[in-house]
Amino acid sequence: MTIRLKITDGIAHLTLARAEKLNALDTAMVHALSDRCREIEHSTARVVILAGEGKAFCAGGDIEAWAGESPQDFGRHWVRGGHAAFDALARLRQPVIAVLDGHALGGGLELAACADVRIAEKHIKIGQPETGLGIIPGWSGTQRATRRFGAQIVRRMAIFGEVFTADAACDLGFVDHVVDTGHGMAKALEMAQAVLARSPRATELTKMLINAADGEDRERVLEALAGALAAGSDDLAEGLSAFREKRPPKF
C-alpha cells in the first residue's frame, strides 16, 4: 500500500510509502489519497499527521505516470484527479500537520500546501521545478499556494526556479517550524496533542471558517454551517412531523 493510514488515540497518521521513488505520486497514489481522506473524514480522528517515508517527503508527480498521456487525458484525468485528491486533503474537517522530513518539490510542495501547518526538518529543500520541464504547477501550485503564501514566493519558485532551504522557507512563511533532522515527527506529535487538548467541535468549526475566509471550499462551508443550524431547529422537527402525518406544518 503506497499510502498508509493508521488512526491511534485520535491521531490519523497518513504516510506516503513509495520510498524507492522518493514518494513521487502516480495515478494509484492519487486515487488512494482521495480514498484515505474519505476514511479520515468519517473517522474518530481529530488531527492528521502527513509524512513521507524514506529520503523525501514527496518528489511530486511521477513523470512516468503522465508523460505518455494525450493532452486531453492529461488535463482530464491527471490534473483533475490530483485536484480532487488535494482538495479532499485541504478540506478535511480535521487539522492537518505536514512533516517535511525530506524534500518537497513540485506536486510535493503542492501537497504540503494543503496542510494547516508545516514542520520542516533542517536538511530539506522546497521548490517548483515544473516550468523547467515544460509544464505548469498543475495541482493548485499557482492557486492554493498563492492564496496561502502570497504570489511572490510562488513567482520566485515557479517562474525563476528558486529552491529554498527549510530556514529560508520559514522566513518566507511557507514553513511554520524548522527542527533538526529526525525530529519532525516528535514536533508533529507535540502539536497534535495541543489540538487534542482543545474543543473538538470548536476546532472543526474554526478550521471551516478559516478555510472559507481563505477561499477554500467557501460554498460548501457556508451551506454546511447553515444546514447544521437549520437541522437543529424546531422548524425542521415540525416540518418532518407534518410530512410524516400528511398535514400542513405549523411553523
Residue pairs with C-beta under 8 A, 6 or more apart in sequence:
1 17
1 32
2 16
2 17
2 18
2 26
2 28
2 29
2 32
3 14
3 15
3 16
3 17
3 29
3 32
3 33
3 36
4 13
4 14
4 15
4 17
5 12
5 13
5 14
5 15
5 36
5 39
5 40
6 12
6 13
6 15
7 13
7 40
7 43
7 44
7 45
10 44
10 45
10 46
10 47
10 196
11 45
11 46
11 47
11 48
11 49
11 189
11 192
11 196
12 40
12 43
12 45
12 47
12 48
12 49
12 94
13 48
13 49
13 51
14 36
14 40
14 48
14 49
14 50
14 51
15 50
15 51
15 52
15 53
16 23
16 25
16 29
16 50
16 51
16 52
16 53
16 57
16 58
17 23
17 53
18 24
18 26
18 29
18 53
19 52
19 53
19 54
19 55
19 56
20 54
21 59
21 62
22 54
22 55
22 56
22 58
22 59
22 102
22 103
23 52
23 53
23 54
23 56
23 57
23 58
23 59
23 102
23 108
24 58
24 59
24 60
24 61
24 62
24 63
24 65
24 107
25 33
25 58
25 60
25 61
25 62
25 65
25 82
25 107
25 108
25 111
26 61
26 62
26 64
26 65
27 65
27 77
27 78
27 81
30 81
30 82
30 85
31 81
31 85
33 85
33 86
33 88
33 89
34 81
34 84
34 85
34 88
37 85
37 88
37 89
37 92
38 88
40 48
40 92
40 94
41 88
41 92
41 93
41 94
45 94
46 94
46 195
46 196
46 200
46 203
47 94
47 95
47 96
47 97
47 192
47 195
47 196
48 92
48 94
48 95
48 96
48 97
49 96
49 97
49 99
49 185
49 188
49 189
49 192
50 89
50 96
50 97
50 98
50 99
50 111
50 115
51 57
51 98
51 99
51 101
51 184
51 185
51 188
52 58
52 99
52 101
52 102
52 108
54 102
55 102
55 103
56 102
56 103
56 104
56 108
57 98
57 99
57 100
57 101
57 102
57 103
57 104
57 108
57 111
57 112
57 124
58 102
58 104
58 105
58 107
58 108
58 111
58 112
59 103
59 105
59 106
59 108
60 105
60 106
60 107
60 108
60 109
60 110
60 129
60 130
61 78
61 82
61 106
61 107
61 138
61 139
63 133
65 78
66 74
66 78
69 77
69 78
78 138
79 138
79 139
82 107
82 138
82 139
83 139
83 140
86 110
86 111
86 114
86 139
86 140
86 144
87 140
87 217
89 96
89 111
89 114
89 115
90 96
90 113
90 114
90 115
90 144
90 211
90 216
90 217
91 211
91 216
91 217
91 220
93 204
93 207
93 208
94 204
94 207
95 116
95 117
95 195
95 203
95 207
96 114
96 115
96 116
96 117
97 115
97 116
97 117
97 118
97 119
97 188
97 191
97 192
98 111
98 112
98 114
98 115
98 117
98 118
98 119
99 119
99 121
99 184
99 185
99 187
99 188
100 112
100 118
100 119
100 120
100 121
100 124
100 126
100 166
100 175
100 184
101 121
101 124
101 184
101 185
102 121
102 124
103 124
103 125
103 126
104 111
104 112
104 124
104 125
104 126
105 125
105 126
105 127
105 128
105 129
106 127
106 128
106 129
106 130
106 137
106 141
107 138
107 139
107 141
109 126
109 127
109 128
109 137
109 141
109 145
109 157
110 137
110 139
110 140
110 141
110 144
110 145
111 139
112 118
112 126
113 140
113 141
113 144
113 145
113 148
113 149
114 144
116 207
117 176
117 177
117 191
118 174
118 175
118 176
118 177
119 175
119 176
119 177
119 178
119 179
119 184
119 187
119 188
119 191
120 126
120 166
120 169
120 170
120 175
120 177
120 178
120 179
120 184
121 166
121 178
121 179
121 180
121 181
121 182
121 183
121 184
122 166
122 167
122 178
122 179
122 180
122 181
123 166
123 181
124 165
124 166
125 163
125 164
125 165
125 166
126 157
126 163
126 164
126 166
126 169
126 174
126 175
127 157
127 161
127 162
127 163
127 164
128 137
128 141
128 154
128 157
128 158
129 161
130 136
130 137
130 138
130 141
130 158
131 137
131 158
131 159
131 161
132 161
136 142
136 158
137 145
137 154
137 158
141 154
141 158
142 154
142 158
144 216
145 153
145 154
146 154
147 214
147 215
147 216
148 214
149 172
149 173
149 174
150 173
153 172
153 173
153 174
156 162
157 163
157 164
164 172
164 174
166 175
166 178
167 178
169 175
170 176
170 177
170 178
177 187
179 186
179 187
195 203
205 225
208 221
208 224
208 225
209 221
211 217
211 218
211 221
212 218
212 221
212 222
230 236
235 251
238 249
238 250
238 251
239 249
239 251
241 249
242 248
242 249
242 250
243 249
